[in-house]
């Protein structure tokens, strides 16, 4: 049989099995089947060593460093003000670490471009990490010689290590009342026989440990509604907090990390942090926004906006991310007018060159539709996850998209970590 026909058949089989495992993504107010294709990313020894180093650095940062940095000043401005976190929010967030555990048990890093720069910390997304184990199970069946590391089981090991002897039935996965990513979170809960529900179903008498899948932002806006969760914690209840517990999830931390030289500069793209009319460049220079804004605006005959990406400070994944070369000039200029007047923090990143790869993919809109296979050039972005139980054990995932914007609605493939 022709090799291409064999590949197309394989893509269809993989796609069907992934759909059967309820792997869906949420887009335009409905759940669509996750897309996938025939692609294996082989991580070589040198890259694996680098990723382990990066994971360990960020494990330390998310566990303790960020909270200690907030009072420090850069150019007489507190880091908390650069990021956009006030003292009341910090005090309230601290109540979610009552047992003096590490702040974050798990987190993710996004790497993009041909040089694999860390473009996103992925630390305020509360969703239990995607469909790592479902994808791994399917791909392992067809590629048994490839070695994968799953995320769910590593996180479960962390839970068992940190909180020995807890009955799985008394582990409660707390979700938002309007949770859009209910399928992956439910999949995670079902794997380990954990209960799951929103705050209305929260009964502290039957709970020993909470895995929180609600952003601090939502809790801050609904303190009365979540008062019984706080009482549970004050009474000695245990909690596993989400990726960064929202506050350290601000996109501006990359700029801060570079200014303070906490990690190697070449890990990240060029970046600027904007807050209340002031701009902090990753070199440590500071400007009034009027002094630097022309650097990001189009000149006659030159579309400068195509070189930049703008992100709202508190945002997640691909949401609230504006890519210059996907915006019309008037929309780009309107965005800058909004930023100038905004009280929120914003981040500008130098756009990395796309990492385009030819891949055989399967497309469909629903599980009932026919799978259409085709070869596509996709922009590849890599995501590395880590659980705090042993930070050098991580899982990887590759997203691909026909456009610059890459998030969970793109094509998804696992990373193999064998040499």
MARTILUM-390780 format. One record per residue (C-alpha): residue number from 0; x negated, y negated, z. Coordinates in steps of 0.001 Angstrom, whole numbers, plus 500000, padded with zeros to 6 digits. Example, Ala and Ser with C-alpha at 12.3 -4.5 7.8 and 13.67 -1.06 7.14 Angstrom:
  resi      px      py      pz
     0  487700  504500  507800
     1  486330  501060  507140
# end
This chain:
  resi      px      py      pz
     0  500000  500000  500000
     1  498807  496468  499198
     2  497043  494816  502166
     3  499276  491723  501968
     4  502426  493883  502059
     5  501038  495729  505088
     6  500379  492413  506824
     7  503882  491129  506043
     8  505400  494313  507445
     9  503263  493952  510572
    10  504321  490327  511082
    11  507981  491319  510822
    12  507560  494159  513319
    13  505696  491918  515790
    14  508268  489134  515389
    15  511191  491486  516056
    16  509582  492963  519161
    17  508807  489506  520550
    18  512427  488432  519996
    19  513658  491589  521737
    20  511728  490477  524816
    21  513866  487304  524941
    22  511037  484998  523889
    23  512848  481812  522958
    24  511891  478152  522984
    25  514217  475243  523664
    26  514636  472682  520882
    27  517437  470313  519894
    28  519573  471543  522791
    29  519480  475198  521767
    30  517261  478254  522181
    31  515417  479386  519062
    32  513390  482534  518590
    33  509683  481989  519251
    34  507651  482075  516046
    35  504532  484144  515701
    36  502197  485577  513099
    37  499169  487709  512356
    38  496322  485891  514079
    39  493841  486915  516766
    40  491496  484384  518306
    41  488294  486134  519372
    42  486537  484290  522176
    43  482769  484702  522060
    44  480501  484926  525107
    45  479331  481304  524915
    46  482864  479954  524719
    47  484096  482241  527464
    48  481344  480948  529774
    49  482351  477373  528932
    50  486061  478018  529549
    51  485280  479662  532906
    52  483229  476603  533879
    53  486048  474266  532832
    54  488642  476310  534701
    55  486550  476261  537888
    56  486028  472496  537669
    57  489735  471850  537267
    58  490620  474378  539941
    59  488602  472279  542385
    60  490111  469052  541051
    61  493734  470150  541284
    62  493237  471900  544620
    63  491856  468980  546585
    64  489883  466314  544700
    65  492725  464320  543186
    66  494394  463503  546526
    67  491074  462299  547987
    68  490369  460092  544955
    69  493564  458043  545106
    70  492202  455508  547624
    71  488996  454904  545662
    72  488758  451772  543545
    73  487608  451157  539989
    74  487020  447442  539349
    75  488800  446553  542611
    76  491920  448428  541495
    77  492879  451557  543402
    78  492992  454749  541370
    79  496532  455280  542680
    80  497507  451990  540986
    81  495751  452922  537742
    82  497665  456200  537733
    83  500926  454629  538904
    84  501516  456419  542210
    85  502622  454431  545255
    86  501913  455299  548884
    87  505497  456428  549592
    88  505352  458928  546746
    89  502013  460259  548005
    90  503329  460658  551557
    91  506452  462399  550300
    92  504486  464713  548019
    93  502216  465688  550917
    94  505220  467192  552655
    95  505132  469886  549996
    96  501815  471130  551316
    97  502834  471737  554954
    98  500718  474848  555445
    99  497547  473047  554359
   100  497165  475370  551376
   101  495623  474293  548096
   102  497865  471925  546153
   103  498120  473961  542981
   104  497984  477704  542474
   105  498025  477574  538696
   106  497424  475129  535860
   107  496756  474881  532148
   108  494330  473104  529825
   109  495075  472245  526184
   110  492166  472115  523742
   111  492512  470630  520266
   112  490483  469685  517217
   113  487483  471355  515616
   114  485374  470615  518711
   115  488046  471975  521105
   116  488301  468848  523241
   117  490475  469008  526371
   118  493279  466715  525256
   119  495855  467559  527911
   120  495788  468837  531493
   121  499255  470387  531273
   122  499609  469993  534979
   123  503060  468515  535511
   124  504970  471173  533586
   125  506722  473260  536185
   126  507609  476148  533874
   127  505984  479458  534750
   128  503589  479826  531903
   129  505481  480735  528747
   130  505571  484290  527488
   131  501992  485297  528123
   132  502661  488875  529151
   133  505429  489461  526603
   134  503161  488427  523737
   135  500290  490436  525177
   136  502420  493574  525464
   137  503477  493357  521822
   138  500049  492541  520404
   139  498354  495190  522564
   140  500575  497815  520969
   141  499383  496889  517474
   142  495804  495983  518435
   143  494951  498395  521274
   144  491207  497732  521075
   145  491660  494037  521886
   146  491352  493087  525544
   147  493840  490609  526958
   148  494348  489122  530384
   149  497924  488402  531406
   150  498965  485381  533461
   151  502029  486687  535314
   152  500245  489536  537004
   153  497287  487403  538018
   154  499655  484881  539607
   155  501456  487720  541365
   156  498098  488951  542725
   157  497490  485434  544050
   158  500848  485480  545811
   159  500106  488891  547375
   160  496651  487741  548445
   161  497757  484415  549946
   162  500956  485739  551528
   163  500453  489402  552428
   164  503408  491538  553398
   165  506157  489369  551905
   166  509128  491299  550564
   167  509517  490405  546832
   168  513267  490056  547390
   169  512518  487201  549788
   170  510488  485295  547196
   171  512723  482591  545712
   172  511949  480905  542393
   173  513460  477418  542769
   174  514524  475873  539462
   175  516069  472557  538452
   176  519860  472294  538233
   177  519352  471401  534554
   178  516509  473765  533693
   179  515910  473955  529944
   180  513204  476634  530191
   181  515377  479113  532060
   182  514410  482107  529896
   183  510656  482265  530616
   184  511193  481496  534294
   185  513872  484186  534608
   186  511598  486628  532774
   187  508861  485954  535326
   188  511248  486381  538284
   189  512701  489620  536922
   190  509255  491173  536447
   191  508533  491048  540159
   192  512054  491365  541568
   193  512069  487773  542826
   194  515357  485944  543303
   195  515961  482767  541312
   196  518303  479783  541517
   197  518668  476028  541887
   198  518885  474087  545164
   199  522611  474874  545532
   200  521716  478575  545904
   201  518879  477895  548358
   202  519433  479804  551625
   203  516408  479534  553896
   204  517647  482434  556061
   205  516851  484875  553255
   206  513627  483284  551945
   207  510006  483727  553051
   208  508272  482078  550089
   209  509385  479511  547491
   210  507843  479297  544022
   211  508798  475742  543120
   212  509772  475105  539509
   213  511068  471581  540111
   214  509055  468449  539428
   215  508229  466144  542322
   216  509766  463416  540151
   217  513185  465062  540364
   218  512912  465643  544101
   219  511864  462032  544698
   220  514977  460895  542836
   221  517240  463281  544797
   222  515776  463368  548308
   223  519106  464039  550005
   224  519868  466994  547757
   225  516476  468587  548479
   226  516477  467860  552226
   227  517093  471544  553051
   228  513941  472478  551133
   229  511952  469985  553204
   230  513485  471341  556417
   231  512444  474859  555333
   232  508847  473650  554893
   233  508766  471674  558161
   234  509944  474809  559954
   235  506940  476716  558638
   236  508287  477939  555300
   237  505752  478807  552611
   238  505614  477394  549100
   239  503705  477844  545832
   240  503620  474481  544095
   241  503809  474005  540318
   242  501131  472863  537920
   243  499686  469846  539664
   244  502855  469154  541669
   245  503584  466312  539247
   246  501445  463594  540873
   247  498053  464780  539622
   248  499698  465581  536298
   249  499317  462040  534987
   250  497586  461905  531591
   251  495370  459096  532915
   252  493344  461472  535047
   253  491226  462343  532009
   254  490113  458692  531802
   255  489441  458625  535554
   256  487483  461890  535400
   257  485298  460449  532626
   258  484732  457107  534381
   259  483722  458838  537626
   260  481624  461394  535711
   261  483288  464286  537513
   262  482917  466517  534452
   263  480892  466475  531230
   264  481946  463645  528926
   265  481888  465819  525797
   266  484705  467987  527100
   267  487227  465244  526347
   268  488268  462889  523536
   269  487718  459138  523707
   270  490411  457718  525993
   271  491842  454522  527519
   272  494157  454197  530540
   273  496639  451304  530511
   274  498402  450069  533639
   275  500240  446782  534267
   276  498497  444863  531509
   277  494990  446136  532279
   278  493023  448682  530236
   279  490384  451025  531656
   280  488092  452474  528994
   281  486487  455842  529657
   282  483077  454109  529635
   283  484136  452286  532798
   284  484738  448949  531049
   285  487910  447061  531920
   286  489917  444694  529709
   287  493102  442718  529725
   288  495378  444369  527202
   289  495354  441261  524987
   290  491570  441545  524655
   291  491597  445053  523214
   292  494995  445590  521586
   293  493816  444614  518081
   294  491478  447617  518138
   295  494526  449885  517868
   296  496569  447876  515336
   297  496560  448174  511552
   298  494516  445750  509521
   299  495331  444707  505969
   300  495059  447845  503843
   301  493814  450006  506738
   302  496123  452257  508779
   303  494209  452228  512048
   304  497119  453839  513920
   305  496326  457215  512288
   306  493247  457450  514532
   307  495151  457329  517835
   308  497637  459175  520009
   309  499645  457430  522737
   310  501041  459280  525750
   311  503180  458094  528621
   312  501286  458703  531865
   313  503829  460997  533455
   314  504818  463295  530625
   315  504404  466943  529763
   316  503443  469096  526802
   317  504424  467441  523538
   318  507087  465209  525086
   319  506581  461423  525167
   320  503573  461813  522889
   321  503399  459373  519971
   322  500995  460213  517151
   323  499967  457230  515051
   324  499902  458888  511664
   325  503441  460169  512204
   326  504815  456708  512973
   327  505737  453819  510713
   328  503853  450583  511242
   329  506863  448757  512735
   330  507505  451620  515205
   331  503836  451615  516262
   332  503915  447840  516828
   333  507204  448112  518765
   334  505633  450763  520973
   335  502767  448424  521845
   336  505224  445662  522748
   337  506900  448137  525104
   338  503552  449124  526639
   339  502591  445483  527261
   340  505776  444915  529288
   341  505853  448347  530934
   342  505259  448966  534630
   343  504352  452589  533859
   344  500912  453953  533040
   345  500026  454858  529443
   346  497115  456650  527826
   347  495559  456160  524398
   348  493436  458996  522994
   349  491247  459067  519928
   350  492928  461597  517681
   351  490831  464685  517087
   352  490387  466091  513590
   353  492920  468830  512893
   354  491756  472431  513155
   355  493586  473928  510163
   356  493606  477690  509674
   357  495290  479930  507093
   358  497640  482349  508853
   359  500374  484780  507828
   360  503473  483812  509828
   361  507076  484882  510332
   362  509826  482229  510257
   363  513424  482513  511419
   364  516019  480334  513090
   365  517837  482978  515117
   366  517523  486650  515994
   367  520234  487457  513422
   368  518453  485726  510523
   369  516163  487451  508064
   370  512480  487014  508885
   371  510666  485207  506084
   372  506903  485789  505959
   373  504553  483304  504338
   374  500969  482073  504456
   375  500609  478665  506059
   376  497821  476301  506990
   377  498467  475606  510654
   378  496869  473117  513013
   379  495571  475211  515903
   380  495566  474210  519556
   381  494306  476469  522329
   382  495753  476698  525816
   383  493891  478221  528749
   384  495708  479107  531967
   385  494236  479841  535354
   386  495568  481198  538605
   387  493822  480145  541796
   388  493467  483679  543122
   389  490299  484074  541080
   390  489735  481079  538815
   391  487476  482887  536364
   392  490336  485233  535485
   393  492501  483417  532969
   394  494809  484040  530074
   395  494741  482285  526745
   396  497232  481340  524108
   397  496961  479697  520709
   398  499675  477458  519284
   399  499852  476537  515646
   400  501900  473849  513925
   401  502265  472536  510396
   402  502110  469020  511876
   403  499844  467183  514318
   404  502213  467583  517215
   405  501679  470975  518757
   406  503705  472387  521614
   407  505672  475495  522486
   408  507936  475110  519467
   409  505039  475934  517161
   410  503744  479380  516229
   411  502328  481301  519166
   412  499473  483824  519223
   413  497462  485371  522070
   414  493735  484926  522585
   415  491560  487986  522956
   416  488660  487537  525342
   417  486519  490462  524257
   418  483261  489672  522472
# end
